[in-house]
Amino acid sequence: MGLAETVGANLARYYEDVGESAHKWVDPLTTEQVWARPFGFQAGNPTDGNSVGHLLLHLTGNLNYYIGAQIAGTGYVRHRDLEFTDAQKKSKEEVLADFDRAIRMVVETIQKQSAEDWTKPFAGEREPFAKDRFTAIFRCAAHAYHHVGQMIYLSKQLTSPDTKAAGR
């Protein structure tokens, strides 16, 4: 196996791991817990922090835009602000299904990359550092796990006995 195949196989597996890790921490939550915002960033506003649901919306939008629209040519149109403010509160199952579809699309896109494809130019809004496909896919991988880490923290908070006793 050459370098391009090794990179592709390992990046694809990494994204599969991201999806599995997200499920490990989101599956035990109820839909209500998925949309709860237990932490705030501003004094006096405990609801301005992220929910697990909004983090899933954000990752889904991020992957569909940077890898789907910009590399795979899916035509996806991103509405980034709604990823953090959407008040619809879809069921946990719907949000996870959308996320899972994005992960599958990413894995399939990675698997289609040839050695030459990895170095093709890349351009995307709000991503000034990724100038080629490899860098874009790599940066999205790091971004995804950053937010999965936030989901882990939120999930632990939302399922702890102390939180349940406090009615949060």
Secondary structure, DSSP 8 states (H G I E B T S, - for coil): --HHHHHHHHHHHHHHHHHHHHHHHHTTS-HHHHH-----SBTTBTTSS--HHHHHHHHHHHHIIIIIIIII-------HHHHHH------HHHHHHHHHHHHHHHHHHHHH--TTGGGSB---TT--S--BHHHHHHHHHHHHHHHHHHHHHHHHHHHSHHHHHTT-
